[in-house]
């Protein structure tokens, strides 16, 4: 009974959508050829600066996640209650988060170095 009802409902829905698509009238799009205000809304920031800012935001979020993982590992260790398995799990979390934080800071330094070198090579400091 349920399958018949579902099949009937889906066929009615498909027919309705098909009818709407086939009988839809032509859409009248507005054509705006006034491009005077386009540069005001887009800004005048260099593409490299925008990419560098995006990378900085991404790495900042990753660093925040690593710090939260360090806090979680510390909390797990404090609440382990002497259970060696929980202590080992907390240690693994702390070590992994610290390694991740070091990698994030290294990536940040590499990005800053690479963009400064690109800026010097093209005579445009970022």
N, C-alpha and C positions, 0 to 999 in steps of 0.2 A: 504494500500500500504506500509506504513512504517513498520507495523508489519511483513509483508511478507519479506521485505528486511532485517530486523533485524534477523528474524528466519533463513533466507538463509545464512546470514553472520555468525551467531553463529554456524550453523551446519558445514559450511566450516572450521571455525576456530577450532572447536572441532575435526573434521576429521583430519586436518593438525597436530594438537598437538598429537592426538592419533597415527598417522602414524610415527611421529618423535620419540615418546616414544617406539613404538614397533620395529622400525627398527634401533634404536641407536646401534652403535657398542659398544663392551665391552670397558670400560675405563681402561686404563693402569695406575694404581697408582704407584707412586714411593715409594719404601720401603727404609726408612732411619733408620738404626740401630745404627747410631753414636749418642750416648747420651752424649757426653763429654761436649758440650756447654749448656746443658739444665739448669744446676744450675746457670750459669752466667746470663741467661736471666730471670729466675724466681726471683732472689734475695734471700737474706738470712734473711728476716724479719720474726719475730715470728707472728703466726696467730693472737694471741691476740692483738698485736700492730696494725696489719692491720685492724682488726675489730674495735678497739678503734679509729683509725684514720678515718675510714669510718663513725662511729657514730659522731665523732667530726665535720666532714664536713657536715653531714646531719643536725646536730643541729645548726651549723653556718649558713647554708642556711635558716633554720627556723627563727633564730634570725634576719637575714637580712630582711626576709619577715615581721616580727613583727615590726621592725623599720620603714620599708616603710609604713606599715599600720598606725603607729603613725603619720608619716608625712602627710599621706592622711587625717587622722582624724583632725589634726591641720589645714590643708589647708581648709577642709570643714567648720570648725568652723569659720575661718577667713573670708571666703567668704559667710557666711550664710546671712549677711546683716540684722540681727535682726529677721530673720524668725525662730520662736521657733522650728518648726518641723525639720529644717535642723540642728539647734544647738543640739537638742536631738539626732539626728542621728549621728552627729559628736562625741558627748559625748559617745554614745554606742560603736562607732568604737574605740575611744581612750581607753575606759575601757577594751574592749575585747582584744585589742592589748597588753595592759599592763599586763593583766592576762596571756595572751599567753607567753609574754616575761618572766614573773616570772616562769611559768611552764617549759619553755625551760631551764632556768638557773638551776632550781631544777633538771631537768633530767640530765643536764650536770654534776652537782655535784654527783648525784647518780651513773652515769656511771663511773666517776673517782674513787669514793669510792669503787664501786664493783670491778673494775679491779685492784685497789691496794690491796684489800683483796684477790682476786684470786692469785695475784702475791705473796703475803706473804704466802698463804696457800701452794703454789707449789714451794716455794723458788726460784722464778724467778721474780724479780722486772721488771715491765713494765715501 
